Amino acid sequence: MLPGQPENPSLLVCDTSSLIQLIIAERTALLHTLRNDYRIQAVVVEAVEAELRRNIERRFTDKANILKKALNSKSIVVLDEAVLEANGFR
């Protein structure tokens, strides 16, 4: 890293609305790219994960597998103490 160059954040806190848009547009690969190419991990709090699951299962049932894949592949992770520690936060 060159002096004065901005660093990428290690975590990207996401809300339900933005993730629903990515899921229904089938663009969750963008989150995978952020994680693998730029080392930026998309995270949600537990309440957002629950709301996301509930919305997708009720309103967009045909997209439920996309959400499941994003969670299983760690393109989206639930923010907890282990995630914070792994990213240098104490």
TIMI-2910 file (N, C-alpha, C, CB; in pm, 1 decimal, decimal comma, always signed):
<rs>
+----------+----------+----------+----------+----------+----------+----------+----------+----------+----------+----------+----------+------+
!      n_x !      n_y !      n_z !     ca_x !     ca_y !     ca_z !      c_x !      c_y !      c_z !     cb_x !     cb_y !     cb_z ! resn !
+----------+----------+----------+----------+----------+----------+----------+----------+----------+----------+----------+----------+------+
!    +85,0 !   -117,5 !     +0,0 !     +0,0 !     +0,0 !     +0,0 !    +89,3 !   +123,4 !     +0,0 !    -96,6 !     +0,0 !   +122,3 !  Met !
!    +62,0 !   +214,2 !    -87,2 !   +136,5 !   +338,5 !    -96,1 !    +90,6 !   +434,5 !    +11,9 !   +120,3 !   +401,7 !   -234,5 !  Leu !
!   +183,1 !   +517,8 !    +62,5 !   +141,9 !   +616,0 !   +163,0 !    +33,7 !   +708,0 !   +106,6 !   +263,2 !   +699,0 !   +210,9 !  Pro !
!    -63,2 !   +738,6 !   +187,6 !   -170,7 !   +827,0 !   +146,2 !   -282,4 !   +759,1 !    +69,2 !   -115,2 !   +935,2 !    +64,2 !  Gly !
!   -264,5 !   +630,6 !    +35,6 !   -368,8 !   +557,2 !    -36,0 !   -475,8 !   +513,1 !    +63,9 !   -309,0 !   +434,0 !   -111,6 !  Gln !
!   -601,2 !   +531,5 !    +31,6 !   -706,3 !   +485,8 !   +122,5 !   -712,2 !   +333,0 !   +125,9 !   -842,9 !   +543,5 !    +80,2 !  Pro !
!   -746,3 !   +280,8 !   +240,9 !   -762,7 !   +136,3 !   +256,0 !   -909,5 !   +100,3 !   +240,7 !   -708,6 !    +87,9 !   +393,0 !  Glu !
!   -933,2 !    -17,6 !   +187,2 !  -1070,4 !    -67,1 !   +181,2 !  -1115,0 !   -104,6 !   +321,5 !  -1082,4 !   -188,7 !    +84,9 !  Asn !
!  -1241,8 !    -82,1 !   +353,3 !  -1291,4 !   -129,6 !   +483,2 !  -1293,9 !   -282,0 !   +480,7 !  -1434,2 !    -71,7 !   +515,1 !  Pro !
!  -1274,8 !   -343,2 !   +595,4 !  -1277,5 !   -489,6 !   +598,4 !  -1419,2 !   -543,5 !   +605,2 !  -1197,4 !   -541,2 !   +716,6 !  Ser !
!  -1512,5 !   -463,0 !   +654,8 !  -1651,6 !   -506,2 !   +667,9 !  -1745,0 !   -406,6 !   +600,8 !  -1689,4 !   -523,1 !   +815,9 !  Leu !
!  -1847,8 !   -459,3 !   +537,2 !  -1952,6 !   -377,5 !   +475,9 !  -2083,9 !   -418,2 !   +542,5 !  -1958,3 !   -396,5 !   +317,7 !  Leu !
!  -2135,8 !   -331,4 !   +628,2 !  -2260,1 !   -360,6 !   +699,4 !  -2376,5 !   -333,8 !   +604,3 !  -2272,8 !   -274,4 !   +830,3 !  Val !
!  -2456,7 !   -437,7 !   +581,6 !  -2566,8 !   -430,8 !   +484,4 !  -2701,2 !   -429,4 !   +554,3 !  -2560,3 !   -548,6 !   +387,0 !  Cys !
!  -2798,2 !   -367,9 !   +487,7 !  -2934,2 !   -367,6 !   +539,4 !  -3022,1 !   -459,2 !   +454,7 !  -2991,5 !   -224,2 !   +541,8 !  Asp !
!  -3141,4 !   -483,1 !   +502,9 !  -3234,3 !   -574,3 !   +435,7 !  -3266,5 !   -528,7 !   +294,6 !  -3362,5 !   -587,1 !   +515,6 !  Thr !
!  -3297,7 !   -402,1 !   +278,2 !  -3340,3 !   -351,1 !   +147,5 !  -3234,4 !   -370,9 !    +40,0 !  -3374,7 !   -204,2 !   +158,0 !  Ser !
!  -3110,3 !   -336,7 !    +72,1 !  -3004,9 !   -349,7 !    -28,9 !  -2981,2 !   -495,9 !    -65,4 !  -2874,4 !   -286,4 !    +21,4 !  Ser !
!  -2987,4 !   -583,3 !    +31,8 !  -2964,7 !   -725,1 !     +3,1 !  -3081,3 !   -786,8 !    -72,8 !  -2941,2 !   -801,9 !   +132,3 !  Leu !
!  -3203,1 !   -746,1 !    -42,0 !  -3317,6 !   -796,6 !   -118,1 !  -3302,6 !   -757,8 !   -265,1 !  -3451,3 !   -741,5 !    -60,3 !  Ile !
!  -3260,2 !   -634,7 !   -290,5 !  -3241,3 !   -590,5 !   -428,5 !  -3136,9 !   -675,9 !   -500,1 !  -3199,9 !   -443,1 !   -431,8 !  Gln !
!  -3025,3 !   -704,7 !   -433,2 !  -2922,4 !   -789,5 !   -494,2 !  -2974,0 !   -930,9 !   -519,3 !  -2798,3 !   -794,5 !   -405,0 !  Leu !
!  -3053,1 !   -982,2 !   -425,9 !  -3103,1 !  -1119,2 !   -438,5 !  -3206,7 !  -1130,0 !   -549,9 !  -3163,7 !  -1166,3 !   -306,0 !  Ile !
!  -3302,8 !  -1039,3 !   -554,6 !  -3405,4 !  -1052,4 !   -658,2 !  -3348,8 !  -1022,9 !   -797,2 !  -3522,6 !   -958,5 !   -628,4 !  Ile !
!  -3242,2 !   -943,4 !   -803,7 !  -3176,3 !   -916,9 !   -932,0 !  -3072,8 !  -1024,9 !   -965,4 !  -3108,9 !   -778,8 !   -929,4 !  Ala !
!  -3056,4 !  -1119,1 !   -872,4 !  -2958,9 !  -1227,8 !   -887,8 !  -2817,9 !  -1174,3 !   -911,0 !  -2999,3 !  -1319,2 !  -1003,7 !  Glu !
!  -2780,3 !  -1075,6 !   -827,1 !  -2648,9 !  -1012,1 !   -838,0 !  -2562,9 !  -1031,9 !   -712,7 !  -2666,0 !   -863,9 !   -864,8 !  Arg !
!  -2587,6 !  -1137,7 !   -637,9 !  -2508,6 !  -1162,3 !   -516,8 !  -2363,4 !  -1195,5 !   -548,9 !  -2570,3 !  -1275,6 !   -436,3 !  Thr !
!  -2332,8 !  -1222,8 !   -674,2 !  -2192,8 !  -1245,7 !   -713,5 !  -2108,6 !  -1121,5 !   -685,5 !  -2183,6 !  -1283,8 !   -863,7 !  Ala !
!  -2172,3 !  -1004,5 !   -682,4 !  -2100,1 !   -882,0 !   -648,5 !  -2042,8 !   -889,8 !   -507,4 !  -2192,3 !   -760,1 !   -661,4 !  Leu !
!  -2117,9 !   -948,7 !   -415,4 !  -2069,8 !   -964,6 !   -277,4 !  -1952,5 !  -1060,9 !   -272,6 !  -2182,9 !  -1014,6 !   -185,4 !  Leu !
!  -1959,6 !  -1164,5 !   -353,2 !  -1850,1 !  -1261,5 !   -363,3 !  -1724,0 !  -1192,4 !   -416,4 !  -1890,2 !  -1380,4 !   -455,8 !  His !
!  -1740,3 !  -1108,0 !   -516,0 !  -1627,5 !  -1033,8 !   -572,7 !  -1567,0 !   -939,2 !   -470,1 !  -1671,8 !   -955,3 !   -696,4 !  Thr !
!  -1651,8 !   -869,5 !   -394,7 !  -1600,7 !   -781,3 !   -289,6 !  -1514,7 !   -858,8 !   -190,9 !  -1716,5 !   -712,5 !   -215,9 !  Leu !
!  -1563,8 !   -975,5 !   -151,8 !  -1492,5 !  -1056,0 !    -52,9 !  -1361,2 !  -1110,2 !   -108,7 !  -1580,5 !  -1171,2 !     -5,7 !  Arg !
!  -1364,8 !  -1167,2 !   -227,4 !  -1245,6 !  -1233,5 !   -281,1 !  -1144,2 !  -1138,5 !   -342,7 !  -1286,2 !  -1333,5 !   -383,3 !  Asn !
!  -1190,2 !  -1038,2 !   -414,0 !  -1097,9 !   -948,9 !   -483,5 !  -1052,8 !   -829,8 !   -400,0 !  -1161,6 !   -899,4 !   -608,8 !  Asp !
!  -1139,7 !   -781,6 !   -311,9 !  -1109,2 !   -660,3 !   -236,0 !  -1100,5 !   -681,9 !    -85,5 !  -1212,4 !   -556,8 !   -264,2 !  Tyr !
!  -1123,1 !   -805,5 !    -42,2 !  -1117,3 !   -840,2 !   +100,7 !  -1216,3 !   -758,3 !   +184,0 !   -975,5 !   -818,9 !   +154,0 !  Arg !
!  -1334,9 !   -734,8 !   +126,3 !  -1442,2 !   -664,8 !   +196,6 !  -1553,8 !   -766,0 !   +221,9 !  -1494,6 !   -540,4 !   +114,0 !  Ile !
!  -1581,0 !   -792,7 !   +348,2 !  -1681,7 !   -891,9 !   +385,4 !  -1815,0 !   -824,8 !   +411,7 !  -1637,2 !   -970,9 !   +508,8 !  Gln !
!  -1919,6 !   -866,9 !   +341,9 !  -2055,4 !   -818,2 !   +367,2 !  -2108,1 !   -885,2 !   +494,2 !  -2150,1 !   -847,2 !   +244,9 !  Ala !
!  -2155,7 !   -803,0 !   +586,7 !  -2207,0 !   -855,3 !   +713,2 !  -2346,3 !   -799,8 !   +741,2 !  -2111,3 !   -820,6 !   +829,0 !  Val !
!  -2422,1 !   -876,0 !   +818,9 !  -2553,4 !   -832,6 !   +867,4 !  -2563,2 !   -868,2 !  +1015,0 !  -2670,1 !   -898,9 !   +785,5 !  Val !
!  -2643,9 !   -794,4 !  +1087,5 !  -2672,4 !   -832,4 !  +1225,6 !  -2779,7 !   -940,5 !  +1222,2 !  -2718,4 !   -708,7 !  +1311,7 !  Val !
!  -2797,7 !  -1010,7 !  +1332,4 !  -2892,8 !  -1122,6 !  +1338,2 !  -3034,2 !  -1081,2 !  +1298,5 !  -2894,9 !  -1181,8 !  +1478,0 !  Glu !
!  -3076,7 !   -964,3 !  +1342,6 !  -3212,6 !   -918,5 !  +1311,3 !  -3231,4 !   -899,4 !  +1161,0 !  -3243,0 !   -787,0 !  +1385,0 !  Ala !
!  -3130,0 !   -849,8 !  +1093,3 !  -3138,5 !   -832,0 !   +948,2 !  -3140,6 !   -967,7 !   +878,2 !  -3020,1 !   -746,8 !   +896,6 !  Val !
!  -3060,5 !  -1061,9 !   +926,5 !  -3063,0 !  -1195,4 !   +866,2 !  -3203,7 !  -1255,4 !   +876,8 !  -2959,0 !  -1288,3 !   +934,9 !  Glu !
!  -3264,5 !  -1244,6 !   +993,9 !  -3399,3 !  -1299,9 !  +1015,0 !  -3500,8 !  -1229,2 !   +925,6 !  -3441,3 !  -1286,8 !  +1163,5 !  Ala !
!  -3492,6 !  -1098,5 !   +917,5 !  -3585,0 !  -1021,7 !   +833,4 !  -3564,2 !  -1055,7 !   +685,4 !  -3565,9 !   -869,9 !   +856,7 !  Glu !
!  -3440,4 !  -1071,7 !   +646,3 !  -3408,0 !  -1106,8 !   +508,1 !  -3465,8 !  -1243,1 !   +472,0 !  -3256,0 !  -1106,5 !   +486,8 !  Leu !
!  -3443,2 !  -1340,9 !   +558,1 !  -3498,3 !  -1475,4 !   +534,8 !  -3650,7 !  -1471,9 !   +524,6 !  -3455,5 !  -1571,1 !   +647,6 !  Arg !
!  -3711,4 !  -1400,6 !   +619,0 !  -3857,2 !  -1392,6 !   +622,9 !  -3911,4 !  -1326,9 !   +495,1 !  -3903,3 !  -1313,8 !   +747,5 !  Arg !
!  -3852,5 !  -1216,4 !   +453,0 !  -3898,1 !  -1146,9 !   +332,3 !  -3880,0 !  -1231,0 !   +207,2 !  -3823,9 !  -1016,1 !   +316,3 !  Asn !
!  -3766,3 !  -1293,5 !   +194,8 !  -3739,8 !  -1374,8 !    +75,5 !  -3833,7 !  -1495,5 !    +72,6 !  -3591,3 !  -1421,4 !    +72,4 !  Ile !
!  -3850,1 !  -1562,2 !   +186,8 !  -3936,4 !  -1680,6 !   +190,8 !  -4083,5 !  -1647,4 !   +164,6 !  -3923,3 !  -1749,2 !   +325,3 !  Glu !
!  -4129,2 !  -1530,5 !   +207,7 !  -4269,8 !  -1492,9 !   +191,2 !  -4298,6 !  -1427,2 !    +56,9 !  -4311,0 !  -1399,7 !   +301,9 !  Arg !
!  -4210,3 !  -1338,8 !    +13,1 !  -4239,8 !  -1256,5 !   -104,8 !  -4169,1 !  -1301,1 !   -232,2 !  -4203,0 !  -1115,4 !    -76,7 !  Arg !
!  -4054,2 !  -1364,4 !   -216,7 !  -3973,4 !  -1402,3 !   -334,1 !  -3927,5 !  -1547,0 !   -319,7 !  -3850,2 !  -1307,3 !   -350,6 !  Phe !
!  -4022,4 !  -1637,9 !   -306,1 !  -3988,6 !  -1777,7 !   -276,5 !  -3895,7 !  -1839,5 !   -380,3 !  -4114,8 !  -1860,1 !   -267,1 !  Thr !
!  -3906,4 !  -1795,0 !   -504,0 !  -3820,3 !  -1850,9 !   -608,2 !  -3674,8 !  -1805,8 !   -595,1 !  -3873,2 !  -1812,2 !   -744,7 !  Asp !
!  -3648,0 !  -1708,8 !   -507,7 !  -3511,5 !  -1658,1 !   -487,6 !  -3447,9 !  -1710,5 !   -358,8 !  -3512,4 !  -1506,1 !   -485,4 !  Lys !
!  -3518,2 !  -1795,3 !   -284,9 !  -3467,4 !  -1844,3 !   -156,6 !  -3334,8 !  -1917,4 !   -171,1 !  -3569,1 !  -1936,1 !    -92,2 !  Ala !
!  -3316,5 !  -1988,4 !   -281,7 !  -3190,2 !  -2061,0 !   -301,1 !  -3072,7 !  -1965,8 !   -321,1 !  -3201,3 !  -2155,0 !   -421,1 !  Asn !
!  -3097,8 !  -1847,9 !   -374,1 !  -2990,8 !  -1749,3 !   -393,7 !  -2943,0 !  -1697,8 !   -257,9 !  -3039,8 !  -1630,8 !   -483,1 !  Ile !
!  -3036,6 !  -1668,6 !   -168,5 !  -3000,5 !  -1625,9 !    -33,6 !  -2925,0 !  -1736,6 !    +38,2 !  -3125,7 !  -1586,0 !    +46,3 !  Leu !
!  -2975,4 !  -1858,0 !    +28,8 !  -2909,9 !  -1971,7 !    +95,4 !  -2765,9 !  -1987,4 !    +46,1 !  -2989,3 !  -2102,4 !    +70,4 !  Lys !
!  -2746,3 !  -1976,5 !    -83,0 !  -2612,2 !  -1989,5 !   -140,3 !  -2520,8 !  -1877,3 !    -92,7 !  -2619,4 !  -1989,8 !   -293,2 !  Lys !
!  -2572,0 !  -1754,7 !    -86,9 !  -2491,5 !  -1641,2 !    -41,7 !  -2448,8 !  -1658,1 !   +104,2 !  -2569,8 !  -1510,5 !    -58,6 !  Ala !
!  -2538,0 !  -1710,3 !   +186,4 !  -2503,8 !  -1733,7 !   +327,3 !  -2407,7 !  -1851,7 !   +342,3 !  -2631,2 !  -1759,1 !   +409,7 !  Leu !
!  -2432,7 !  -1959,9 !   +270,4 !  -2346,6 !  -2078,4 !   +280,6 !  -2206,2 !  -2053,8 !   +227,4 !  -2408,9 !  -2194,0 !   +205,8 !  Asn !
!  -2195,7 !  -1969,7 !   +125,1 !  -2063,9 !  -1941,8 !    +66,3 !  -1990,1 !  -1830,5 !   +140,4 !  -2079,1 !  -1903,8 !    -80,5 !  Ser !
!  -2053,5 !  -1775,7 !   +242,1 !  -1997,7 !  -1667,7 !   +323,6 !  -1985,8 !  -1536,3 !   +247,4 !  -1862,1 !  -1707,8 !   +375,9 !  Lys !
!  -2063,5 !  -1522,1 !   +140,0 !  -2070,3 !  -1391,6 !    +73,6 !  -2139,6 !  -1292,0 !   +164,7 !  -2144,5 !  -1401,8 !    -62,2 !  Ser !
!  -2229,8 !  -1343,7 !   +249,4 !  -2294,6 !  -1265,6 !   +355,3 !  -2273,8 !  -1343,4 !   +484,9 !  -2449,7 !  -1240,9 !   +325,4 !  Ile !
!  -2225,4 !  -1276,3 !   +587,8 !  -2210,8 !  -1342,8 !   +717,8 !  -2279,7 !  -1260,8 !   +825,7 !  -2061,4 !  -1363,6 !   +752,9 !  Val !
!  -2320,7 !  -1329,7 !   +930,6 !  -2382,0 !  -1263,4 !  +1044,8 !  -2270,0 !  -1208,4 !  +1132,8 !  -2474,8 !  -1361,4 !  +1125,0 !  Val !
!  -2281,0 !  -1082,2 !  +1165,4 !  -2180,6 !  -1015,0 !  +1246,8 !  -2185,8 !  -1067,7 !  +1389,4 !  -2201,7 !   -862,4 !  +1244,9 !  Leu !
!  -2072,9 !  -1114,5 !  +1436,0 !  -2060,4 !  -1158,9 !  +1574,6 !  -1919,1 !  -1128,9 !  +1621,1 !  -2093,4 !  -1311,1 !  +1589,4 !  Asp !
!  -1890,4 !  -1166,4 !  +1743,7 !  -1760,0 !  -1136,4 !  +1801,9 !  -1645,4 !  -1198,9 !  +1722,8 !  -1755,3 !  -1184,5 !  +1945,3 !  Glu !
!  -1663,1 !  -1320,7 !  +1675,2 !  -1559,2 !  -1388,2 !  +1598,4 !  -1528,1 !  -1314,6 !  +1467,7 !  -1601,3 !  -1531,5 !  +1568,5 !  Ala !
!  -1630,4 !  -1265,3 !  +1400,2 !  -1610,3 !  -1188,6 !  +1276,6 !  -1535,3 !  -1059,8 !  +1306,3 !  -1745,5 !  -1157,1 !  +1208,7 !  Val !
!  -1574,2 !   -992,2 !  +1413,0 !  -1505,1 !   -869,1 !  +1450,8 !  -1358,0 !   -894,7 !  +1482,1 !  -1573,6 !   -805,1 !  +1571,1 !  Leu !
!  -1330,1 !   -996,3 !  +1560,4 !  -1192,1 !  -1029,2 !  +1595,2 !  -1111,2 !  -1068,9 !  +1472,2 !  -1189,2 !  -1141,9 !  +1698,0 !  Glu !
!  -1171,3 !  -1145,3 !  +1382,0 !  -1101,4 !  -1188,4 !  +1260,7 !  -1065,1 !  -1070,0 !  +1171,1 !  -1187,5 !  -1287,8 !  +1183,0 !  Ala !
!  -1136,0 !   -957,9 !  +1189,0 !  -1111,3 !   -840,4 !  +1107,9 !  -1040,3 !   -729,9 !  +1184,1 !  -1240,1 !   -788,9 !  +1053,5 !  Asn !
!   -978,5 !   -766,3 !  +1296,3 !   -895,0 !   -672,4 !  +1370,2 !   -967,1 !   -580,0 !  +1465,7 !   -821,0 !   -591,4 !  +1276,0 !  Gly !
!  -1093,8 !   -609,2 !  +1495,5 !  -1167,8 !   -526,9 !  +1590,4 !  -1171,9 !   -599,7 !  +1723,2 !  -1311,4 !   -495,8 !  +1539,1 !  Phe !
!  -1163,7 !   -522,3 !  +1830,6 !  -1167,9 !   -582,5 !  +1963,8 !  -1276,1 !   -520,8 !  +2044,7 !  -1035,5 !   -568,1 !  +2035,2 !  Arg !
+----------+----------+----------+----------+----------+----------+----------+----------+----------+----------+----------+----------+------+
</rs>
